[in-house]
């Protein structure tokens, strides 16, 4: 019997007054979109907000995640975004519902029964 996926609360983002650089930190581009946890389990996927609400407007994106992410179960932290022709995120496109959204994962929290949250 498989253990159900845990309910995870995303880490809150911490605003900083000034940019910084440090060898112990890896920085990546922040995509403008909707922060979301992706729960993939038993051939289905759902996208959950920071307030633990299910995003119901992204069923085609959920179907793609369930099909394309080749795992038994996983929890990803990332964002739902829409990109323009040059690959730049455009928040207005996400809101208008006329453009195909994608999911940009930036952290693997759980995969195939293993909790990675305590890993570096």
Secondary structure, DSSP 8 states (H G I E B T S, - for coil): ----------------SS----TT--------SEEEEEEEETTEEEEE-TTS-B--S-HHHHHHHHHHS--SEEEEEEEEE-B-TTS-B-HHHHHHS-S--EEEEEEEEEETTEE-TT--
